[in-house]
């Protein structure tokens, strides 16, 4: 059985171009013509290589996680306070110095769109919640190890720092500089219990 015609485009490059479009316009604000134009391919090629818009967006999210993932490295620090501070700083650095749009696809991608984007907004919300859960788990470990007082509400502390991270993303997308945002980190760390 003969195989299909070989692709006339680099799938990785096309995926990176789709990532940029979704990052700039959000899931709901991105049309198929936006994607095919940016990716330099036609609709049949897009569907054959990546599936429909929703499937492409899920592939883009995986690619984004590979490129921008700094949470795991930061949370591996021996002390939770250092881990949270490193997380804030590394997110600022990634969101203000990256190639392409500034801010965070996980936040920007969910800010616009109508009813058709609801499923992907829910997916982005689920992924942000998973990040908050990872942070809460790290804080619970710190509490069990005596780094945080027993009276610390680690769920609220994790939500606080997750909210700070989202706010930093919005500020970065709005053009705030890395220096301006890094100046906020000491203020955010004042909320650290103990």
N, C-alpha and C positions, 0 to 999 in steps of 0.2 A: 504494500500500500504506500503510495507516494505521499510525502509530507506536504504541507502547505507552503506557499511562497514565503521566503524568509522576510523578516521585518526589514523595512527600509529606514528604521529609526532606532535610536538607542533608548531602550525602555527606561533605564535609570535616569537619563537626562530628561526624558519626557515626564517621568514621575516628579523629578525635582521642579520642573516648570509648573506642573499642576499644583504642587505644594505651595509655590509662590502665589499662584492665583487664588487658591482657597484661603491662604493666609491674609491676602490683601482684601478680599471681598467677602469672606465668610462662606459657609456652605450654601446658605440660601441665596446669597447675592451673586453666586457664580453660575453662569450658564454654560451649556455644552459648547456653544460657539466660543465663549471665553476660553474654555479649556482646549478645544481643538486648535484655535489660533495660537495660543501660547505654546502648546506642545508641538506644533508643526505637523499635526496628523489629521486625518479625516475621521469622521464618526465611526465608520466600520472598523478602522484600525484601533481606535480608542476602545470600542466594545470588545474587540478580539483580544487585545492585550490586557485590558484592565477591568472589563465588565462595565456595568452601568455607572452613573455618577456616584451613587452611594458606595458601591464596591471600590471605586477609585479613591473616594475620600477615606475609606478605611485603610487602604494601602498607603495613602498619604500620611495618615496619622501614625502608622507603624514607622514610616520613613522619618517622620518628624521626631518620634521617640528615639530613634537611633542617633539622629543628629544633635538633638537638644537635651537628651536625657542627662541630667546632672544630679537628680535627686538621690539615686542609689549611692553614688560616690560620696555625696555630702553626708548622708545618713549613716555611713559606715564609720565615721569618726568616733574615737573612743568615748568622748564626752558629748552628751546630747546638746548642751549649750553651744559647743563648738560646731556641732553638726547643723544646727538651725542657722547659726550665723553664716556658716559656709554655704548653706543652701540659699539664703537670701543673696549673698554676694555673687555666687556663681550664676544664679538666675538673672540677676541684673547684668552681669557681664555678657551672658549669652544673648539676652534680649536687646541689648543696646549695641553690640558689636558684630552681630551675625550678618552674613551675606543675606540680602533680601529684606523683607519687611521687619520692622522692629515690633517688640511685644511678643505675645504668645499665641500661637495658633489655637491652643486649647481654650483660650479665652476669646480671642478675636473671632474664631470660627463659629461661635455660638451667639454672637451679638446681633445678628441680623437674619432676616428670612421669615417667610410666612409659614403656613401650616405644613408645606412640603418639607421644610427643614426640621420639623419637630423631632423626628426620629434621630437625626444626627445631633441635634442639640442635646437630646437625652443621652446619646452615646458620649458626647463631650462631658456632660455633667457626670456620668458614670466614671469616666476616666479621671476627672478632677477629684471626685470622691475617693477613688482608689489611692490617689496621691495623698489625700488628707488622712486616709486610713494608715498608710505607710508611716506617715509622720506621727500619728497617734500611737502606733505600735512602738515606734522608737522612744517616744516620751514615756510610755508605760514601762518599757524596759529600764529607762533612766530612773523612774520612780521606784521600781523594784530593787534597783541597785543602790538606792539611797541618794542619788544625785538630785532628785526633786523631792520636796516635802510630801509626806503622805496626804496632806490636805489639798494638794494640787489637783485641780480638775483638768486632767490631761486632754479630755475630749474638747473642752472649750479652748485650751491652749493651742491644740492642733488646729482648730477652726480659726483662731485668731491669726496664726502664722500663715495658714492657707489663704485667708482673706488678704493679708498683707501681700502675699505673692501675686494674687490676682490684681490688686491695686497697682503693684509695681509694673505688671504687664500692661495695664491700661495706660499708665504714665509713659512707659517706654514707647508704646504705639503712638502716643500723642507727641513724641519728640523729646521727652526728657532725656538728659544726658546720663551716662553711666555715673559720672561724678556726682550729679545732683541726687541720683537715686541711692548711691552708696552712702551719702551723707545721712540718709534716713535709717540705715541699719542700726546705728547705736540707739536711736530712739525706739525702734521696734524691740531691741533686746532689753530695754528697761522693763518690759512686761515679764521678763523671765523671773519665775518665783525664786525666793530665797535670797 
